[in-house]
Amino acid sequence: MNRISIQHLPLQPTVQTQKKPTNLVPANQSFLDHLQEVTKNSQKLKISKHANDRIVERKISISEQEWQQVSEKVFEARSKGVNQPLVLMDQAALIVSAKNETVITAMERSETKNQLFTNIDGTIVL
């Protein structure tokens, strides 16, 4: 005959903890407003140490408004499949990793003449 053995395991009490809700949306704020606010706060480019050194060394000044415009265009390009765009501005040229949301390097616009840019898959002209 076949014998069936059953092991008895002690019962473990289950403890349920209530998680406090995070990021509550105020009742008077619409979903669209909340989405735009979150998107606006998260769409900021980081600057690599190398790029920061180049910006300081070459005395490139980019206003907050220009950075915002660069960020918006890089995120737009990323949504269209661009991973590493060249961003041409009036005073500077930036190579950006859209995937990592990071400015990789920067140079003055005058330095871009007679240059060959490799490993880019898109260009943003501002």
C-alpha positions as CSV (number, residue, x, y, z in Angstrom):
1,M,0.0,0.0,0.0
2,N,1.0,3.6,-0.6
3,R,1.5,5.6,2.5
4,I,0.9,9.3,2.5
5,S,2.8,11.4,5.0
6,I,1.7,14.8,5.9
7,Q,3.9,17.3,7.7
8,H,2.3,19.8,10.0
9,L,3.7,23.3,9.7
10,P,3.0,25.8,12.4
11,L,0.7,28.6,11.4
12,Q,2.3,31.9,11.0
13,P,0.3,34.9,11.9
14,T,-0.1,37.4,9.1
15,V,0.5,41.0,9.8
16,Q,-0.9,43.6,7.5
17,T,0.5,47.0,7.6
18,Q,-1.2,49.9,6.0
19,K,0.9,51.9,3.6
20,K,0.6,55.6,3.8
21,P,-0.5,56.9,0.4
22,T,2.2,59.0,-1.2
23,N,2.0,61.9,-3.7
24,L,-1.7,62.6,-3.1
25,V,-3.2,64.8,-5.7
26,P,-5.3,67.6,-4.2
27,A,-9.0,67.2,-4.9
28,N,-9.1,70.5,-6.9
29,Q,-6.2,69.5,-9.2
30,S,-7.0,67.8,-12.4
31,F,-5.2,64.7,-13.6
32,L,-3.8,66.6,-16.5
33,D,-2.4,69.4,-14.3
34,H,-0.8,66.8,-12.0
35,L,0.7,65.0,-15.0
36,Q,2.1,68.2,-16.5
37,E,3.6,69.1,-13.1
38,V,5.3,65.7,-12.6
39,T,6.5,65.7,-16.2
40,K,7.9,69.2,-15.9
41,N,9.8,68.3,-12.7
42,S,11.3,65.1,-14.1
43,Q,12.4,66.5,-17.5
44,K,15.7,68.0,-16.5
45,L,19.0,67.1,-18.1
46,K,22.0,66.2,-16.0
47,I,25.4,67.5,-16.9
48,S,28.3,65.1,-16.8
49,K,31.5,66.1,-15.0
50,H,33.3,66.2,-18.4
51,A,30.6,68.5,-19.9
52,N,30.6,70.7,-16.9
53,D,34.4,71.1,-17.1
54,R,34.1,72.0,-20.8
55,I,31.3,74.6,-20.1
56,V,33.4,76.2,-17.4
57,E,36.7,76.0,-19.3
58,R,35.2,77.5,-22.4
59,K,33.1,80.1,-20.5
60,I,29.9,79.0,-22.1
61,S,26.8,80.6,-20.5
62,I,23.4,79.0,-21.1
63,S,20.4,80.6,-19.4
64,E,17.8,78.7,-17.5
65,Q,15.3,79.3,-20.3
66,E,17.7,77.9,-22.9
67,W,18.3,74.8,-20.7
68,Q,14.6,74.3,-20.5
69,Q,14.3,74.5,-24.2
70,V,17.2,72.1,-24.7
71,S,15.6,69.6,-22.3
72,E,12.2,69.8,-23.9
73,K,13.7,69.2,-27.4
74,V,15.9,66.3,-26.2
75,F,12.9,64.6,-24.5
76,E,10.9,65.1,-27.7
77,A,13.7,63.6,-29.8
78,R,13.9,60.7,-27.4
79,S,10.2,60.0,-27.8
80,K,10.9,59.8,-31.5
81,G,13.7,57.3,-31.1
82,V,16.7,59.5,-31.0
83,N,19.3,58.3,-28.5
84,Q,22.2,60.6,-28.8
85,P,21.5,64.0,-30.5
86,L,23.8,66.9,-31.3
87,V,22.2,70.1,-30.0
88,L,23.3,73.2,-31.9
89,M,22.6,76.5,-30.1
90,D,23.7,80.0,-31.0
91,Q,26.6,80.0,-28.7
92,A,27.2,76.3,-28.0
93,A,27.0,72.7,-29.3
94,L,26.1,69.9,-27.0
95,I,26.2,66.1,-27.4
96,V,23.5,64.6,-25.2
97,S,22.6,61.1,-24.2
98,A,18.8,61.2,-24.4
99,K,18.7,57.7,-23.0
100,N,20.6,58.7,-19.8
101,E,19.2,62.3,-19.8
102,T,22.8,63.6,-19.6
103,V,24.8,66.2,-21.4
104,I,28.0,64.4,-22.4
105,T,30.1,67.2,-23.8
106,A,29.9,70.9,-24.8
107,M,31.8,73.2,-27.0
108,E,31.6,76.7,-28.3
109,R,29.7,77.0,-31.6
110,S,32.8,78.4,-33.3
111,E,34.6,75.1,-32.5
112,T,32.1,73.1,-34.5
113,K,33.4,74.3,-37.9
114,N,35.3,71.7,-39.8
115,Q,34.4,69.1,-37.1
116,L,33.2,65.6,-37.7
117,F,30.6,64.4,-35.2
118,T,30.3,60.6,-34.8
119,N,28.0,58.4,-32.7
120,I,25.0,60.8,-33.0
121,D,21.7,59.8,-34.4
122,G,19.9,63.1,-34.6
123,T,20.4,66.8,-34.6
124,I,18.5,69.5,-32.8
125,V,19.0,73.1,-34.1
126,L,17.8,75.8,-31.7
